[in-house]
Amino acid sequence: MIAVVVSIALALSGPPELLADPEAKRLFGEAQAAFETGDYATASARLEAAYLIEPEPALLYPWAQAERQLDHCKTAIDLYQKFVDSSPSERMATAAKQNIERCEQRLAEATPAEPLPPAPGTDDEEAPFGPPDESHEDTPRKQDDGNPKAEKIGIAVGATLVGVGAVGLVAGGTLIGLATGRAKATGEAASETRYNELRKQATRLRAGGIAAATIGGALLVGGIVQLAIVGAKRKKAKKTDVSMFFDGRTAALVWTGRF
């Protein structure tokens, strides 16, 4: 227990006002008290709620410690890795990496060894991929360069991806904002049942927001690439410049030139 409390102090060493939000500070104080009594489940819950309100990377280390004490090694490894990725001090990064190794060793000891897969056969039926079909090597491939219909389809696909991607980014930002509101509301919960309900809602909304923003960003990039490819194939097209900005709530795509 002492080692865990010391770890929290080390993880949060730095500027006195590490957490700016009063509710996040209160939740962190409750987490410290829970650590001192060995109530790691409560400590983890309070740290998660504080992180949802104010995603300060330093909270990840004590949160991971609580999960490791609960023997939730997979969750702990993810939290430790996020903490390492936030570029902490060398001392704290080393401590996190050592704990990742401990968790991985514990998982390896708990997982039974799997039998080795059978050696691959030599029969054609067992091969995942057959030999290349060389019967049509000399057949010229159809070129769509300069094909107006193909260009229109390419533009339509690219514009659709851009539109859907922008909507995904906006939806993701909205869900993350709602998650923050639910997390803040946990501090005013009248009962433990209400607190757990708000906490679950905040977690689901935040996960959904991150997923929507990630997928939306990928679709948006794919659409931009598609439009750029179509523009490059147009022999008489002018140079096309594409730019995009996203401020967390609003996404916009701007391009100049002719497709």
ABEGO torsion letter per residue (X at the ends): XAAAAAAAAAAABEBABABABAAAAAAAAAAAAAAAAGBAAAAAAAAAAAAAABBBAAAAAAAAAAAAAAGBAAAAAAAAAAAAAAGBBAAAAAAAAAAAAAAAAAAAAABBBBBBBBBBBABAAABABBBBBAAAAABBBBBABGBAAAAAAAAAAAAAAAAAAAAAAAAAAAAAAAAAAAAAAAAABABAAAAAAAAAAAAAAAAAAAAAAAAAAAAAAAAAAAAAAAAAABAABBBBBBBBBBAGABBBBBBBEBX
